[in-house]
């Protein structure tokens, strides 16, 4: 199959592209605007594959999107292109409204026009898979899990923009009969993660002897999902998911933020015992900073539906995944140095 992946140079998108090229016979058309978080060096391992194609396109540019559909005639669209950092959405929400809402609308309309042009057999095989986040559900109390039936209650400009895009996709299915499927995932981590996010930020700051900033007391709880597990799940949903359905994808790894940072420090003590000047222990760099506005205290995903109906479950525990992640950052300094220096 020809699979159109939007945002395929981003963190999760590049993991999806690498998975498809390495483990299937499908062809990937990667459409990415290459904003700050898009990095083609994350795709070096598969860039020379004859089944991989890249087009630098803004999903808000209808003519350019139409041209991609006309050139490659994809059977599946996997829509991951999005602005995704909560702090950035607080400082500048306009880009989130434009990319996540207007961009999703533009892509939906281009996909719908293309889908309507297909014959009956190709129409029935077409899929539009929208990838979203558990943050659309808002915050949980001390107990309970987000399910596919949890009411939406987004609390940040980022999560509100993603909730909006989810609703657009559902509306295009209900109104126009578009064959759509939606997934909502928990916090991803792993190789090729943009360094402003918590786990890579902590790793790289520790290596540089810089403070490891933790919001508030560090007691915010997230469910952590290794990115390669997520990529497998997304491909399975794109191929086997039931049209019109939503699937929650989680790692079964609830951790307070402080419980994420402390193991990273311990792993660095083991793997990189030679520390920057003046640092006795990596954990001494942990620094508590003022909490961000509207910070949701706890997210946790009930991923039983995708396990029950599609047979997916995560392969990595948090311990195994975080060890692989720290090892990757130690072994791939060239990748993150190019991100940090802007090259």
C-alpha positions as CSV (number, residue, x, y, z in Angstrom):
1,X,0.0,0.0,0.0
2,X,0.9,3.7,-0.4
3,X,0.7,5.3,3.0
4,X,0.8,9.1,3.3
5,X,2.3,10.1,6.6
6,X,2.0,13.8,7.6
7,X,4.6,15.0,10.1
8,X,6.8,12.1,9.2
9,X,10.0,14.0,10.2
10,X,8.8,14.6,13.7
11,X,9.4,12.4,16.8
12,X,6.4,10.0,16.5
13,X,6.0,10.4,12.8
14,X,9.6,9.4,12.1
15,X,9.2,6.3,14.3
16,X,6.1,5.4,12.2
17,X,8.0,5.9,8.9
18,X,11.0,3.8,10.1
19,X,8.7,1.0,11.3
20,X,6.8,0.8,8.0
21,X,9.9,0.8,5.8
22,X,11.8,-1.6,8.1
23,X,9.0,-4.1,8.8
24,X,6.5,-4.0,5.9
25,X,6.4,-3.9,2.1
26,X,4.4,-0.6,2.0
27,X,5.5,2.6,0.5
28,X,5.6,5.8,2.6
29,X,5.1,9.4,1.3
30,X,6.3,11.6,4.1
31,X,4.8,15.1,4.0
32,X,6.4,17.5,6.5
33,X,6.7,21.3,6.7
34,X,10.0,20.9,8.5
35,X,9.3,23.4,11.3
36,X,11.6,23.4,14.4
37,X,10.6,19.8,15.4
38,X,10.9,18.3,12.0
39,X,14.3,16.7,11.4
40,X,15.2,14.6,8.4
41,X,18.2,13.3,10.2
42,X,15.7,11.1,12.2
43,X,15.1,9.2,8.9
44,X,18.7,8.7,7.7
45,X,18.5,5.0,8.3
46,X,15.7,4.6,5.7
47,X,16.1,7.6,3.5
48,X,17.6,5.7,0.6
49,X,14.8,3.1,0.4
50,X,13.0,3.1,-2.9
51,X,9.8,2.8,-0.9
52,X,10.3,6.1,0.8
53,X,9.4,9.5,-0.6
54,X,9.6,13.0,1.0
55,X,7.7,16.2,0.1
56,X,8.2,19.4,2.0
57,X,4.6,20.6,2.2
58,X,2.6,22.6,4.7
59,X,-0.7,20.8,5.3
60,X,-2.5,24.2,5.3
61,X,-1.5,24.6,1.6
62,X,-4.4,22.9,-0.2
63,X,-2.9,23.0,-3.6
64,X,0.3,21.4,-2.4
65,X,-1.6,18.7,-0.5
66,X,-3.8,18.0,-3.6
67,X,-0.7,17.6,-5.7
68,X,0.7,14.9,-3.2
69,X,-2.6,13.0,-3.4
70,X,-2.5,13.2,-7.2
71,X,1.1,12.1,-7.5
72,X,1.0,9.1,-5.0
73,X,-2.6,8.0,-4.7
74,X,-2.3,6.9,-1.1
75,X,-4.7,4.2,0.2
76,X,-4.0,5.2,3.9
77,X,-3.4,8.6,5.4
78,X,-1.8,8.7,8.8
79,X,-2.1,12.3,10.1
80,X,0.5,13.1,12.7
81,X,1.5,16.7,11.6
82,X,0.9,18.9,14.6
83,X,2.3,21.5,16.9
84,X,2.6,19.6,20.1
85,X,4.4,21.4,23.0
86,X,2.1,22.6,25.7
87,X,4.5,25.3,26.9
88,X,4.8,26.7,23.4
89,X,1.0,26.7,23.0
90,X,0.8,28.9,26.2
91,X,3.3,31.4,24.8
92,X,2.0,31.4,21.3
93,X,-1.3,29.6,20.6
94,X,-1.8,31.0,17.0
95,X,0.4,28.3,15.4
96,X,-1.5,25.6,17.2
97,X,-4.8,26.9,15.9
98,X,-3.4,27.1,12.4
99,X,-1.7,23.8,12.1
100,X,-3.8,21.6,14.3
101,X,-7.2,22.9,13.4
102,X,-7.0,24.6,10.0
103,X,-4.3,22.1,8.8
104,X,-6.5,19.1,9.8
105,X,-9.5,20.7,8.0
106,X,-7.4,21.3,4.8
107,X,-6.1,17.7,4.9
108,X,-9.5,16.3,5.5
109,X,-11.0,18.1,2.5
110,X,-8.1,17.1,0.2
111,X,-8.5,13.5,1.3
112,X,-12.3,13.6,0.9
113,X,-12.0,15.0,-2.7
114,X,-9.5,12.3,-3.5
115,X,-11.6,9.6,-1.9
116,X,-14.7,10.6,-3.8
117,X,-12.7,10.2,-7.1
118,X,-12.0,6.6,-6.4
119,X,-13.9,3.6,-7.7
120,X,-16.0,1.5,-5.3
121,X,-13.3,-1.0,-4.5
122,X,-10.6,1.6,-3.8
123,X,-13.1,3.7,-1.9
124,X,-13.8,0.8,0.5
125,X,-10.1,0.3,1.1
126,X,-9.2,3.9,1.9
127,X,-8.5,5.0,5.5
128,X,-7.9,8.3,7.2
129,X,-6.1,7.7,10.5
130,X,-6.0,10.8,12.8
131,X,-3.4,10.6,15.6
132,X,-4.2,12.6,18.7
133,X,-3.4,12.8,22.5
134,X,-4.9,11.8,25.8
135,X,-4.6,15.5,26.8
136,X,-7.9,16.2,25.1
137,X,-9.6,14.4,28.0
138,X,-8.4,17.0,30.6
139,X,-7.1,15.8,34.0
140,X,-7.9,12.8,36.1
141,X,-8.1,12.6,39.9
142,X,-6.0,10.3,41.9
143,X,-7.7,7.2,40.5
144,X,-9.4,6.2,37.3
145,X,-8.4,5.9,33.6
146,X,-9.2,7.7,30.4
147,X,-11.4,5.4,28.2
148,X,-12.6,6.0,24.6
149,X,-15.9,7.3,26.2
150,X,-14.3,9.9,28.5
151,X,-15.8,13.3,27.8
152,X,-13.4,15.9,26.3
153,X,-12.2,18.6,28.7
154,X,-9.0,20.1,27.3
155,X,-7.2,22.6,29.5
156,X,-4.4,24.1,27.4
157,X,-4.3,25.8,24.0
158,X,-2.5,22.7,22.7
159,X,-5.0,20.2,24.0
160,X,-7.9,22.4,22.9
161,X,-6.5,22.5,19.3
162,X,-6.1,18.7,19.3
163,X,-9.6,18.2,20.6
164,X,-10.9,20.5,17.8
165,X,-9.1,18.4,15.2
166,X,-10.5,15.2,16.7
167,X,-14.0,16.6,16.4
168,X,-13.5,17.6,12.8
169,X,-12.4,14.1,11.9
170,X,-15.4,12.6,13.6
171,X,-17.7,15.1,11.9
172,X,-16.2,14.3,8.4
173,X,-17.0,10.6,9.1
174,X,-20.6,11.2,10.3
175,X,-21.4,13.9,7.8
176,X,-19.6,12.7,4.6
177,X,-19.1,9.0,5.4
178,X,-15.3,9.5,5.3
179,X,-13.6,6.3,6.5
180,X,-11.8,7.7,9.5
181,X,-10.3,6.2,12.7
182,X,-8.8,8.2,15.6
183,X,-6.2,7.2,18.2
184,X,-5.4,9.1,21.5
185,X,-2.1,8.2,23.0
186,X,-0.3,8.8,26.3
187,X,3.1,10.5,26.7
188,X,5.7,9.1,24.3
189,X,9.4,8.8,24.9
190,X,12.4,7.2,23.2
191,X,15.1,7.9,20.5
192,X,14.9,11.0,18.3
193,X,12.8,13.0,20.8
194,X,13.1,16.8,20.5
195,X,15.3,18.0,23.3
196,X,12.8,20.5,24.9
197,X,10.6,17.6,26.1
198,X,11.1,16.3,29.7
199,X,13.1,13.1,29.2
200,X,15.6,14.3,26.6
201,X,15.9,17.6,28.3
202,X,16.8,15.9,31.6
203,X,19.4,13.7,29.9
204,X,21.1,16.4,27.9
205,X,21.0,19.0,30.8
206,X,22.6,16.4,33.1
207,X,25.3,15.6,30.6
208,X,26.0,19.4,30.4
209,X,25.9,19.9,34.2
210,X,22.8,22.1,33.9
211,X,19.8,22.2,36.3
212,X,17.1,19.5,35.7
213,X,13.9,21.6,36.0
214,X,10.9,19.9,37.5
215,X,7.6,21.7,37.6
216,X,6.2,22.2,41.1
217,X,6.8,19.2,43.4
218,X,7.2,16.9,40.4
219,X,4.1,14.9,41.4
220,X,2.3,15.2,38.0
221,X,1.5,11.7,36.8
222,X,1.8,10.6,33.2
223,X,1.5,7.2,31.5
224,X,4.7,6.7,29.5
225,X,4.7,4.9,26.1
226,X,7.8,3.9,24.3
227,X,7.7,5.4,20.8
228,X,8.4,2.2,18.9
229,X,5.5,0.5,20.7
230,X,3.3,3.4,19.7
231,X,4.5,3.2,16.0
232,X,3.5,-0.5,16.0
233,X,0.1,0.3,17.4
234,X,-0.5,3.1,14.9
235,X,0.3,0.9,11.9
236,X,-2.0,-1.8,13.3
237,X,-4.9,0.7,13.7
238,X,-4.3,2.1,10.3
239,X,-4.5,-1.4,8.7
240,X,-7.0,-3.1,11.0
241,X,-9.0,-0.5,13.0
242,X,-12.7,-0.4,12.6
243,X,-14.0,2.7,10.7
244,X,-15.5,5.3,12.9
245,X,-13.8,4.0,16.1
246,X,-11.4,5.5,18.5
247,X,-8.6,3.6,20.2
248,X,-6.6,4.7,23.2
249,X,-3.0,3.8,23.2
250,X,-1.0,3.7,26.5
251,X,2.1,2.2,28.0
252,X,0.7,1.0,31.3
253,X,3.5,3.0,32.9
254,X,2.1,5.6,35.3
255,X,4.9,7.7,36.8
256,X,5.2,10.9,38.7
257,X,7.6,13.3,36.9
258,X,10.1,13.0,39.7
259,X,9.9,9.2,39.3
260,X,11.0,9.7,35.7
261,X,13.9,12.0,36.4
262,X,15.4,10.0,39.3
263,X,15.9,6.8,37.2
264,X,17.5,8.8,34.4
265,X,20.0,10.2,37.0
266,X,20.7,6.7,38.2
267,X,21.2,5.3,34.7
268,X,23.6,8.2,33.9
269,X,25.6,7.4,37.0
270,X,25.9,3.9,35.6
271,X,26.5,4.7,31.9
272,X,28.4,8.0,32.1
273,X,30.1,8.1,35.5
274,X,32.5,10.8,34.4
275,X,30.5,14.0,35.2
276,X,30.8,17.7,34.4
277,X,33.0,19.7,36.6
278,X,31.5,20.5,40.0
279,X,28.8,17.8,39.8
280,X,29.1,15.1,42.5
281,X,25.8,13.3,41.6
282,X,23.4,13.8,38.7
283,X,20.5,13.9,41.1
284,X,22.0,17.0,42.8
285,X,21.0,18.9,39.6
286,X,17.3,18.4,40.1
287,X,15.7,21.9,40.5
288,X,12.1,22.6,41.3
289,X,10.6,25.5,39.3
290,X,7.2,27.3,39.4
291,X,4.5,25.1,37.9
292,X,3.1,26.1,34.5
293,X,-0.5,27.5,34.1
294,X,-3.3,25.0,33.8
295,X,-0.9,22.0,34.4
296,X,-3.0,18.8,34.4
297,X,-2.1,16.7,37.5
298,X,-2.6,13.2,36.1
299,X,-3.2,11.4,32.9
300,X,-3.6,7.6,32.6
301,X,-4.9,5.6,29.7
302,X,-7.1,2.5,29.6
303,X,-5.6,0.7,26.5
304,X,-7.7,-2.5,27.0
305,X,-9.8,-1.9,23.8
306,X,-6.9,-1.9,21.4
307,X,-5.4,-5.0,23.2
308,X,-8.8,-6.8,23.1
309,X,-9.9,-5.9,19.6
310,X,-6.6,-5.6,17.7
311,X,-4.2,-7.7,19.8
312,X,-1.7,-4.9,20.5
313,X,0.2,-4.4,23.8
314,X,3.4,-2.6,24.6
315,X,6.6,-4.6,24.5
316,X,8.7,-2.2,26.6
317,X,8.4,-1.7,30.3
318,X,9.4,1.8,31.6
319,X,12.6,0.3,33.0
320,X,13.6,-1.3,29.7
321,X,12.4,1.7,27.6
322,X,14.2,4.4,29.6
323,X,17.4,2.4,29.6
324,X,17.2,2.1,25.8
325,X,16.5,5.8,25.6
326,X,19.4,7.0,27.8
327,X,21.7,4.7,25.9
328,X,20.5,6.1,22.5
329,X,21.2,9.7,23.6
330,X,24.7,8.8,24.8
331,X,25.4,7.0,21.5
332,X,23.9,9.6,19.2
333,X,25.4,12.9,20.2
334,X,25.7,14.1,16.6
335,X,21.9,14.0,16.2
336,X,21.0,16.0,19.2
337,X,24.0,18.4,18.9
338,X,22.7,19.3,15.4
339,X,19.3,20.1,17.0
340,X,20.7,22.1,19.8
341,X,23.0,24.2,17.6
342,X,20.2,24.8,15.1
343,X,22.0,23.2,12.1
